[in-house]
Structures are given as structure tokens and as C-alpha cells.
């Protein structure tokens, strides 16, 4: 019985203090997650103009990659100048004038939390956060005695959450 009590006590105490520690990180992830839901809109974005020189004679695809504009499509060509929705590109000089709608600096950095890859400096934070959230999932089952009504109701909510998540993932 002592081992069960020790495990429950360890899980509860670790859950509590890790929760306090992660509260700030979770707030940032929550805001950035909400912003990502609306990334296909102009929500909170401001137009920023660019005047940049890139390599000459780029293809449509290369130009889109160089300017970091997804789905760039050339609408017309007049002489050496390519016109696309966001601006223009001179194929002989490499001069590109275009505009993009972007989130303000701080919000953009927050959104990058969700988009980081293993090579990014944020990847250890993301990994730590993911492991911590998984610990929260596991440790939450030690918050209540398994014989209590609250625990049994909690299991039902857990199963409902899993089922709804799987259904929404499959749709």
C-alpha cells in the first residue's frame, strides 16, 4: 500500500509544480495555436512591402520559393517583367517588388513554435513541452482514488475525448 501511496503522492506533487512551471508556456502555445487556425485568413496580419534583388531568370516555382510566397502564379509577362498577385519580378535584373501580409513580429515568433523542426533552436522546448503534456495525461489518473465517483466519471470523459478526437481525425 505504501508504494501506491508514494506513486500517487509523487504524481500529484510533480503534476502540481510542473503545471505551474508550464502555465506560461501553455499560454504561448494556446495563443499561437489559435492563430494557426486562422493562418488562411488575414486575421491580425498587416501588409508589408518588399523591394528585393534575387537571382535573375528564376522560374515561377523558384521565384515563389525565393520570395517565400506559397502558390505564386505569374498572371502576365510584359517584356522581362513578370506580374503576379503580390507584385512584380524583372527577370533580367532580379529586382522583385512585392507585398505580403504578415503577423506582427511577436505573434509570428509565437506561431513558429508550432512549426519548428528538429533542426530548429526551439525543438528542445517543443520536445520538453510534448513530453510534459504526455506526463500530464498520465499523472492525471493519480489525482483521484480509482474507487471514487470522480475517477470513474473522469475515465468516461477520457474515453469520450479519445473517441471524438479519432472521429474528427478521420473525417
Buried (B, 14 or more C-beta within 10 A) or exposed (E): EEEEEEEBEEBBEBBEEBEEEBEEBBEBBEBBBEBBEEEEEEEEBEEEEEEEEBEEEBEEEEBBEBBEBEEBEBEEEEEEBBEBEBBBBBBEEBBBBBEBEBBEEEBBEBBEBBEBEEEEEBEEBBEEBEEBBEBBEEBBBBBBEEEEEEBEEBEEEEEEEEEEEEEEEEE
